[in-house]
Amino acid sequence: MFKRTGIIGLIVLALTQIACESDTLVATCDITESVTYDSQIKEIIAVSSTSSRCNGNGSSNGDYTTFSGMSSVISNGNLKKEVLDNQTMPQGDSFSQDEINLFKCWVENGYQKN
């Protein structure tokens, strides 16, 4: 009986540890309004670029403070990959669940400018 209980306890502990290691937010688009760069995304980028200093004007990573500055990472899929899939942007920080959801809606609606 002890072996069985001990094994079950170890399995539960291992599953709990695995579940706790994932910090990835699940992106969902559950709003009916249109998300555009000018209306929501620009502000999110402005705040994150200021705090991370990675994607502002003159950055070697690209200038995300303008829609045209983001065009290459939009077209090659890197923006979606970094923000939604890998969640490695912004560097050294993270977007909130609401911000991730806005990005998801923006991507699903074709990266509308305004």
C-alpha positions as CSV (number, residue, x, y, z in Angstrom):
1,M,0.0,0.0,0.0
2,F,2.8,2.4,0.8
3,K,4.5,1.8,-2.5
4,R,1.3,2.5,-4.4
5,T,0.6,5.7,-2.4
6,G,4.2,6.9,-2.8
7,I,4.1,6.3,-6.6
8,I,0.8,8.1,-6.9
9,G,2.2,11.0,-4.8
10,L,5.3,11.3,-7.0
11,I,3.2,11.3,-10.2
12,V,0.9,14.0,-8.8
13,L,4.0,16.0,-7.8
14,A,5.6,15.6,-11.2
15,L,2.4,16.7,-13.0
16,T,2.0,19.7,-10.7
17,Q,5.7,20.8,-11.4
18,I,5.2,20.5,-15.1
19,A,2.0,22.5,-15.0
20,C,3.6,25.3,-13.0
21,E,6.6,25.6,-15.3
22,S,4.6,27.0,-18.2
23,D,4.2,30.8,-18.0
24,T,2.8,31.1,-21.6
25,L,-0.5,32.9,-21.8
26,V,-3.2,31.5,-24.0
27,A,-4.1,34.1,-26.6
28,T,-7.8,34.5,-27.3
29,C,-9.7,36.9,-29.4
30,D,-13.1,37.3,-27.8
31,I,-14.0,41.0,-28.6
32,T,-16.3,42.1,-31.3
33,E,-14.7,45.5,-31.9
34,S,-11.9,45.9,-34.5
35,V,-8.4,46.1,-33.2
36,T,-6.1,48.3,-35.2
37,Y,-2.5,49.5,-34.9
38,D,-3.6,53.1,-34.4
39,S,-6.4,52.4,-31.9
40,Q,-4.7,49.9,-29.5
41,I,-1.5,48.3,-30.6
42,K,0.6,51.5,-31.1
43,E,0.1,52.4,-27.4
44,I,1.1,48.9,-26.2
45,I,4.2,49.0,-28.4
46,A,5.0,52.5,-27.1
47,V,4.9,51.5,-23.5
48,S,6.8,48.2,-24.0
49,S,9.4,49.8,-26.3
50,T,10.1,52.4,-23.7
51,S,10.5,49.9,-20.9
52,S,12.5,47.4,-22.9
53,R,14.4,49.8,-25.2
54,C,14.4,47.2,-27.9
55,N,12.1,48.4,-30.6
56,G,12.0,52.2,-30.5
57,N,13.1,54.7,-33.0
58,G,16.7,54.0,-34.1
59,S,16.7,50.5,-32.6
60,S,18.7,47.8,-34.4
61,N,15.8,45.4,-33.8
62,G,13.4,47.7,-35.8
63,D,11.2,50.6,-35.2
64,Y,7.8,49.4,-34.0
65,T,6.7,52.9,-33.0
66,T,5.3,53.3,-36.6
67,F,3.1,50.9,-38.6
68,S,5.5,51.1,-41.5
69,G,8.4,50.3,-39.2
70,M,6.7,47.1,-38.3
71,S,5.9,46.0,-41.9
72,S,8.8,43.6,-42.3
73,V,8.2,41.7,-39.1
74,I,4.5,41.6,-39.9
75,S,5.1,40.2,-43.4
76,N,7.7,37.7,-42.4
77,G,5.6,36.4,-39.4
78,N,8.2,37.3,-36.8
79,L,5.8,39.6,-34.9
80,K,3.2,36.9,-34.4
81,K,5.9,34.4,-33.5
82,E,7.6,36.6,-30.9
83,V,4.4,38.1,-29.3
84,L,1.9,35.2,-29.5
85,D,3.8,31.9,-30.1
86,N,7.0,32.3,-28.2
87,Q,5.9,35.3,-26.0
88,T,9.5,36.6,-26.0
89,M,8.5,40.1,-26.7
90,P,8.9,42.5,-25.1
91,Q,12.4,41.5,-24.1
92,G,12.9,41.4,-20.3
93,D,9.2,42.0,-19.7
94,S,5.9,40.5,-20.7
95,F,2.6,41.6,-22.1
96,S,-0.5,41.2,-20.0
97,Q,-3.2,38.7,-20.9
98,D,-5.4,41.6,-22.2
99,E,-2.5,42.9,-24.4
100,I,-1.8,39.4,-25.7
101,N,-5.5,39.1,-26.6
102,L,-5.5,42.4,-28.4
103,F,-2.5,41.3,-30.4
104,K,-4.3,38.0,-31.3
105,C,-7.3,39.9,-32.5
106,W,-5.1,42.3,-34.5
107,V,-3.3,39.3,-36.2
108,E,-6.6,37.5,-36.9
109,N,-8.1,40.7,-38.5
110,G,-5.1,41.1,-40.8
111,Y,-3.0,43.7,-39.0
112,Q,-5.2,46.7,-39.7
113,K,-3.5,50.1,-39.5
114,N,-6.6,52.2,-38.6
